[in-house]
Amino acid sequence: MAIISLPHYVGKLTATLLFEPHSTLFTQSELRIIFYLLRTMSAKEIGKKLARSHRTIENRIRILYQKAKVHSLRDFKHFCHQTGFDRTVPHAFIRPGIQCIE
């Protein structure tokens, strides 16, 4: 089981994390899938994290690729890097009371 936390990013970022997406291209549900997908998790692993079937996740990934106008994970990662979605932290991953220090 992979643990993903904000310290995971410390020392690896060249830019700031985004807690609000700069675009409405993806829904909050899709942003959760993107977050895990960009960490090269499989549809099965993402499905377990989000309590969805791997088939549902595979279908959602296909929709994400269509929205981004790409055909592969490599191209999708490049798209997310270019558009800042690789730095977006979904609302569901931020608990009330968490403080981020700049």
N, CA, C and O of each residue as an XYZ file, in Angstrom:
408
protein
N       0.842     -1.178      0.000
C       0.000      0.000      0.000
C       0.889      1.244      0.000
O       1.750      1.399      0.866
N       0.681      2.103     -0.950
C       1.451      3.339     -1.046
C       0.809      4.404     -0.168
O      -0.409      4.584     -0.188
N       1.618      5.096      0.590
C       1.138      6.211      1.397
C       1.572      7.484      0.693
O       2.751      7.687      0.406
N       0.606      8.324      0.426
C       0.886      9.575     -0.269
C       0.533     10.707      0.681
O      -0.600     10.800      1.154
N       1.497     11.558      0.955
C       1.267     12.661      1.872
C       2.009     13.893      1.380
O       2.841     13.809      0.476
N       1.703     15.034      1.977
C       2.370     16.272      1.572
C       3.887     16.183      1.715
O       4.597     16.717      0.864
N       4.418     15.529      2.758
C       5.889     15.417      2.817
C       6.471     14.701      1.598
O       7.648     14.873      1.280
N       5.658     13.907      0.922
C       6.091     13.243     -0.313
C       6.588     14.271     -1.325
O       7.480     13.993     -2.127
N       5.993     15.467     -1.272
C       6.328     16.508     -2.246
C       7.516     17.363     -1.839
O       8.167     17.959     -2.696
N       7.806     17.432     -0.561
C       8.858     18.324     -0.071
C      10.184     17.964     -0.743
O      10.596     16.805     -0.749
N      10.831     18.960     -1.299
C      12.103     18.750     -1.971
C      11.956     18.292     -3.412
O      12.950     18.203     -4.132
N      10.742     18.001     -3.844
C      10.530     17.529     -5.204
C       9.817     18.556     -6.071
O       9.801     18.444     -7.297
N       9.239     19.542     -5.437
C       8.474     20.528     -6.193
C       9.345     21.661     -6.692
O      10.248     22.137     -6.004
N       9.047     22.073     -7.900
C       9.677     23.280     -8.430
C       8.649     24.402     -8.466
O       8.963     25.538     -8.824
N       7.416     24.069     -8.091
C       6.337     25.051     -8.048
C       5.433     24.698     -6.870
O       5.634     23.675     -6.217
N       4.452     25.530     -6.601
C       3.583     25.320     -5.458
C       2.463     24.336     -5.765
O       2.087     24.134     -6.920
N       1.939     23.727     -4.699
C       0.768     22.870     -4.832
C      -0.453     23.742     -5.042
O      -0.506     24.877     -4.569
N      -1.423     23.214     -5.745
C      -2.668     23.928     -5.989
C      -3.792     23.221     -5.248
O      -4.000     22.022     -5.428
N      -4.511     23.956     -4.420
C      -5.631     23.371     -3.694
C      -6.946     23.674     -4.396
O      -7.984     23.118     -4.037
N      -6.912     24.531     -5.371
C      -8.043     24.832     -6.239
C      -7.570     24.674     -7.673
O      -6.610     25.328     -8.080
N      -8.225     23.816     -8.446
C      -7.798     23.675     -9.848
C      -8.000     24.986    -10.595
O      -8.948     25.723    -10.325
N      -7.124     25.265    -11.517
C      -7.195     26.504    -12.282
C      -8.206     26.403    -13.422
O      -8.457     27.380    -14.128
N      -8.776     25.227    -13.595
C      -9.698     24.974    -14.697
C     -10.812     24.058    -14.205
O     -10.626     23.287    -13.263
N     -11.964     24.150    -14.848
C     -13.081     23.271    -14.509
C     -13.167     22.084    -15.470
O     -14.214     21.447    -15.578
N     -12.085     21.792    -16.156
C     -12.054     20.690    -17.110
C     -12.396     19.362    -16.452
O     -13.090     18.536    -17.044
N     -11.908     19.150    -15.222
C     -12.127     17.895    -14.511
C     -12.951     18.124    -13.249
O     -12.827     19.161    -12.597
N     -13.790     17.154    -12.910
C     -14.577     17.216    -11.678
C     -13.694     16.852    -10.487
O     -12.577     16.364    -10.662
N     -14.195     17.088     -9.285
C     -13.447     16.706     -8.083
C     -13.224     15.197     -8.048
O     -12.160     14.737     -7.633
N     -14.202     14.437     -8.472
C     -14.054     12.977     -8.536
C     -12.943     12.589     -9.505
O     -12.143     11.698     -9.219
N     -12.898     13.254    -10.640
C     -11.848     12.985    -11.623
C     -10.482     13.411    -11.103
O      -9.478     12.759    -11.392
N     -10.434     14.503    -10.337
C      -9.157     14.960     -9.770
C      -8.576     13.929     -8.811
O      -7.358     13.774     -8.726
N      -9.448     13.221     -8.084
C      -8.962     12.161     -7.196
C      -8.319     11.043     -8.010
O      -7.253     10.541     -7.652
N      -8.967     10.657     -9.102
C      -8.405      9.612     -9.967
C      -7.097     10.085    -10.572
O      -6.130      9.325    -10.623
N      -7.049     11.332    -11.033
C      -5.837     11.889    -11.630
C      -4.690     11.859    -10.616
O      -3.565     11.493    -10.957
N      -4.975     12.240     -9.384
C      -3.955     12.265     -8.338
C      -3.277     10.902     -8.219
O      -2.050     10.815     -8.184
N      -4.073      9.849     -8.158
C      -3.515      8.495     -8.051
C      -2.903      8.032     -9.372
O      -1.860      7.379     -9.375
N      -3.532      8.359    -10.472
C      -3.045      7.944    -11.783
C      -1.647      8.509    -12.053
O      -0.794      7.828    -12.621
N      -1.428      9.741    -11.648
C      -0.130     10.375    -11.867
C       0.969      9.746    -11.020
O       2.155      9.960    -11.272
N       0.577      8.981    -10.029
C       1.548      8.242     -9.221
C       1.685      6.815     -9.737
O       2.192      5.934     -9.042
N       1.229      6.606    -10.954
C       1.337      5.342    -11.690
C       0.675      4.178    -10.954
O       1.162      3.048    -10.988
N      -0.438      4.472    -10.292
C      -1.206      3.409     -9.666
C      -2.098      2.774    -10.728
O      -2.569      3.459    -11.636
N      -2.331      1.478    -10.618
C      -3.176      0.767    -11.574
C      -4.648      1.077    -11.299
O      -4.999      1.582    -10.233
N      -5.498      0.767    -12.275
C      -6.940      0.970    -12.105
C      -7.448      0.164    -10.915
O      -8.336      0.615    -10.192
N      -6.892     -1.018    -10.713
C      -7.294     -1.861     -9.589
C      -6.927     -1.205     -8.256
O      -7.728     -1.195     -7.321
N      -5.713     -0.658     -8.175
C      -5.277      0.020     -6.949
C      -6.106      1.270     -6.684
O      -6.495      1.536     -5.547
N      -6.374      2.037     -7.743
C      -7.187      3.254     -7.596
C      -8.593      2.874     -7.162
O      -9.179      3.521     -6.293
N      -9.129      1.827     -7.766
C     -10.467      1.360     -7.395
C     -10.566      1.011     -5.926
O     -11.563      1.333     -5.280
N      -9.548      0.358     -5.387
C      -9.537      0.016     -3.957
C      -9.525      1.274     -3.105
O     -10.251      1.368     -2.115
N      -8.697      2.244     -3.490
C      -8.609      3.506     -2.727
C      -9.941      4.255     -2.716
O     -10.319      4.857     -1.710
N     -10.653      4.210     -3.857
C     -11.872      4.993     -4.002
C     -13.154      4.165     -3.869
O     -14.253      4.672     -4.096
N     -13.006      2.901     -3.502
C     -14.150      1.990     -3.334
C     -15.000      1.910     -4.607
O     -16.227      2.012     -4.565
N     -14.319      1.728     -5.724
C     -14.966      1.571     -7.034
C     -14.362      0.342     -7.705
O     -13.270     -0.097     -7.346
N     -15.075     -0.204     -8.673
C     -14.529     -1.345     -9.399
C     -13.424     -0.880    -10.345
O     -13.404      0.273    -10.775
N     -12.514     -1.784    -10.660
C     -11.430     -1.401    -11.573
C     -11.990     -1.088    -12.958
O     -11.404     -0.284    -13.683
N     -13.106     -1.701    -13.341
C     -13.740     -1.394    -14.634
C     -14.260      0.046    -14.654
O     -14.127      0.748    -15.657
N     -14.841      0.469    -13.559
C     -15.323      1.854    -13.459
C     -14.157      2.816    -13.590
O     -14.249      3.821    -14.295
N     -13.063      2.509    -12.912
C     -11.877      3.373    -12.968
C     -11.310      3.382    -14.380
O     -10.937      4.442    -14.882
N     -11.238      2.230    -15.029
C     -10.743      2.166    -16.414
C     -11.598      3.041    -17.328
O     -11.065      3.749    -18.183
N     -12.905      2.998    -17.155
C     -13.798      3.847    -17.966
C     -13.562      5.322    -17.678
O     -13.546      6.141    -18.597
N     -13.380      5.662    -16.409
C     -13.133      7.064    -16.047
C     -11.802      7.543    -16.610
O     -11.690      8.690    -17.044
N     -10.791      6.677    -16.607
C      -9.485      7.038    -17.173
C      -9.634      7.308    -18.662
O      -9.043      8.251    -19.188
N     -10.414      6.490    -19.334
C     -10.661      6.704    -20.770
C     -11.296      8.083    -21.002
O     -10.931      8.791    -21.940
N     -12.239      8.452    -20.144
C     -12.890      9.769    -20.246
C     -11.874     10.887    -19.987
O     -11.889     11.913    -20.668
N     -10.994     10.684    -19.001
C      -9.949     11.686    -18.720
C      -9.065     11.893    -19.938
O      -8.746     13.028    -20.294
N      -8.667     10.797    -20.580
C      -7.836     10.886    -21.775
C      -8.565     11.639    -22.880
O      -7.961     12.447    -23.585
N      -9.859     11.379    -23.034
C     -10.639     12.083    -24.063
C     -10.679     13.579    -23.776
O     -10.486     14.394    -24.678
N     -10.929     13.937    -22.524
C     -10.973     15.358    -22.159
C      -9.636     16.046    -22.419
O      -9.592     17.201    -22.843
N      -8.553     15.325    -22.159
C      -7.210     15.890    -22.345
C      -6.729     15.752    -23.793
O      -5.691     16.298    -24.166
N      -7.499     15.013    -24.604
C      -7.152     14.770    -26.016
C      -5.805     14.057    -26.135
O      -4.948     14.446    -26.929
N      -5.635     12.989    -25.318
C      -4.432     12.171    -25.356
C      -4.841     10.701    -25.457
O      -6.017     10.360    -25.326
N      -3.847      9.837    -25.691
C      -4.141      8.419    -25.879
C      -3.323      7.493    -24.992
O      -3.467      6.274    -25.083
N      -2.464      8.046    -24.131
C      -1.627      7.184    -23.294
C      -1.359      7.865    -21.952
O      -1.534      9.074    -21.799
N      -0.931      7.055    -20.993
C      -0.583      7.601    -19.679
C       0.577      8.577    -19.798
O       0.580      9.623    -19.149
N       1.546      8.247    -20.612
C       2.696      9.136    -20.817
C       2.242     10.508    -21.317
O       2.681     11.540    -20.808
N       1.361     10.508    -22.318
C       0.845     11.767    -22.850
C      -0.019     12.493    -21.819
O      -0.002     13.722    -21.738
N      -0.773     11.723    -21.033
C      -1.618     12.340    -20.012
C      -0.765     13.000    -18.940
O      -1.077     14.102    -18.488
N       0.312     12.331    -18.528
C       1.211     12.925    -17.540
C       1.827     14.215    -18.077
O       1.967     15.194    -17.344
N       2.189     14.210    -19.347
C       2.745     15.417    -19.969
C       1.689     16.527    -19.978
O       1.996     17.671    -19.645
N       0.461     16.202    -20.352
C      -0.640     17.171    -20.350
C      -0.806     17.768    -18.946
O      -0.908     18.985    -18.793
N      -0.831     16.907    -17.928
C      -1.019     17.376    -16.559
C       0.140     18.252    -16.094
O      -0.063     19.224    -15.367
N       1.345     17.908    -16.513
C       2.506     18.729    -16.162
C       2.402     20.110    -16.817
O       2.687     21.126    -16.183
N       2.000     20.139    -18.066
C       1.883     21.406    -18.797
C       0.761     22.291    -18.261
O       0.862     23.516    -18.313
N      -0.304     21.682    -17.750
C      -1.476     22.442    -17.311
C      -1.560     22.637    -15.802
O      -2.453     23.332    -15.318
N      -0.637     22.028    -15.052
C      -0.628     22.200    -13.600
C      -1.489     21.210    -12.831
O      -1.546     21.271    -11.603
N      -2.153     20.307    -13.523
C      -2.971     19.329    -12.809
C      -2.119     18.347    -12.012
O      -2.631     17.675    -11.116
N      -0.852     18.255    -12.317
C       0.036     17.379    -11.546
C       0.355     17.970    -10.179
O       0.912     17.283     -9.322
N       0.011     19.224     -9.969
C       0.254     19.892     -8.684
C      -1.035     20.126     -7.908
O      -1.010     20.725     -6.833
N      -2.162     19.658     -8.444
C      -3.458     19.889     -7.821
C      -3.764     18.800     -6.800
O      -3.696     17.609     -7.108
N      -4.098     19.216     -5.593
C      -4.482     18.291     -4.531
C      -6.003     18.357     -4.407
O      -6.545     19.419     -4.100
N      -6.702     17.245     -4.638
C      -8.169     17.249     -4.562
C      -8.682     17.622     -3.174
O      -8.035     17.336     -2.167
N      -9.853     18.264     -3.128
C     -10.457     18.684     -1.857
C     -10.615     17.516     -0.896
O     -10.427     17.678      0.310
N     -10.956     16.347     -1.411
C     -11.204     15.185     -0.557
C      -9.962     14.777      0.242
O     -10.086     14.086      1.252
N      -8.777     15.189     -0.190
C      -7.550     14.804      0.485
C      -7.104     15.831      1.524
O      -6.101     15.628      2.208
N      -7.833     16.915      1.641
C      -7.499     17.950      2.614
C      -8.556     17.905      3.718
O      -9.733     18.176      3.480
N      -8.121     17.562      4.909
C      -9.039     17.457      6.039
C      -9.186     18.829      6.694
O      -8.239     19.615      6.721
N     -10.384     19.113      7.225
C     -10.556     20.374      7.968
C      -9.565     20.441      9.125
O      -9.329     19.451      9.817
N      -8.999     21.607      9.318
C      -8.060     21.802     10.404
C      -6.602     21.621     10.007
O      -5.709     21.928     10.796
N      -6.348     21.134      8.815
C      -4.963     20.975      8.354
C      -4.411     22.355      8.046
O      -5.076     23.173      7.411
N      -3.213     22.605      8.492
C      -2.560     23.871      8.200
C      -1.355     23.607      7.317
O      -0.561     22.702      7.574
N      -1.236     24.400      6.291
C      -0.071     24.297      5.397
C       0.833     25.488      5.685
O       0.375     26.629      5.742
N       2.091     25.215      5.862
C       3.053     26.263      6.164
C       3.834     26.585      4.897
O       4.333     25.694      4.209
N       3.929     27.868      4.608
C       4.658     28.291      3.406
C       6.126     28.449      3.719
O       6.911     28.800      2.838
